[in-house]
Amino acid sequence: MPDTKGVGLPSRTLEVVFCYSHKDETLRDELEKHFSILNRSGIVSAWHDRRISGGTEWDPDIDEHLRKADIILLLVSADFIASDYCYDKEMKLAIERHERGEARVIPIILRDCDYIGAPFGKLQGFPKDMKPVKSWPSQDEALKDVAIGIRRVAEELRRTPPKAPPARERVGRLGSSAPSEVRTRRHPPTAFAGLAAKWRPNPSKLLLEGPHIEISISTTRPEFEEGRSIGLEYRDLRVHALIDTGASLTVINPQIASTCKLLQTDWNRITTVGGMAGRYPAYAAAISFPESDLPSFDVIRVVACPIIEQRYFSCLIGRDILRRWFMTYDGPNGEIEIQAR
């Protein structure tokens, strides 16, 4: 993040989603075992529909994971092709994201079948020479070949920032005709001058966690209204944010953008003091401060990058917000006071 001190940028963990017929669940389980080293190394995080918790609507959950996945594996068999849900819904969405450059779709041929003419037929898949896993003398050898191939793809993607999705017309409603010109919009400062938030955390806790504040992140009002009109559900998310005077922009963990369904507006180049650099997606978000009188930000540009995962925070409040505040940080007495300008 620009001017951010003390925060590194490790290579991001890629989400891998399995699309498969439940009749191939045993093979999927075996393939996932061969992924274990990739999961343990933090290279990928594998997901499939058996991870859906009880009481959760499975269709929206699958759709959400397919829309945010970095790598989508199509576990191909005659049962996969015969499944209307796998072929017409999951695969269609996967191919659309692949063609937009938002995800990498890889067919994994599990069992021998005729897939000539299928949309994924033009894509390079695994195992080697697209020989079905069940046709190898050793199934473990075939799955190892698949895992090695996925590792190579993941390492390639981790070195290359994902392609930006096409600019959408509705971005302009956020106050600009160009995505890169999204501006922070907040309540008139005169209406809130003098409003303040003051709290006294435990001094030892304050020293351990640093100066932080609880914030609520959500999609912007125009996005919320449009989404609700077509039946989309949005949620706000409360997180702990570290107040970082070294960061020029507010930075969030990528999972927050996905959970809140924030609208991507453009890209931002992030550079740390140590010289690590990368290009990461920027989003339009609404930020408020629960249980305080501090004014909210109706539209603010936030950058999502895989900051070092901390136990106490998943967001950095940068100078784009701090310039609206007078802040007093009394570490020895464990007191923080913020006054709106």
Buried (B, 14 or more C-beta within 10 A) or exposed (E): BBBBEEBEBEBBBBBBBBBBBEBBBEBBEBBBEBBEEBBEEEBBBBBBBEEBEEEEEEEEBBBEBBBBBBBBBBBBBBBBBEBEEBBEBBBEBBBBBBEEEBBBBBBBBBBBBEBEEBBBEEBEBBBEEBBBBBEBEEBEEBBBBBBBBBBEBBBEBBEEBBEBEEBEEEBBBBBBEEBEBBEBBBEEEEEBEEBBBEBEBEBEEBEEBBBBBBBBBBBBEBBBEBBEEEEEEBEBBEBBBBBBBBBBBBBBBBBBBBBBBBBBBBBBEBBBEEEEEBEBBBBBBBBBBEEBBBBBBBBBBBBBBBBEEBEEBBBBBBBBBBEBBEBEEEEEEBBBBBBBE
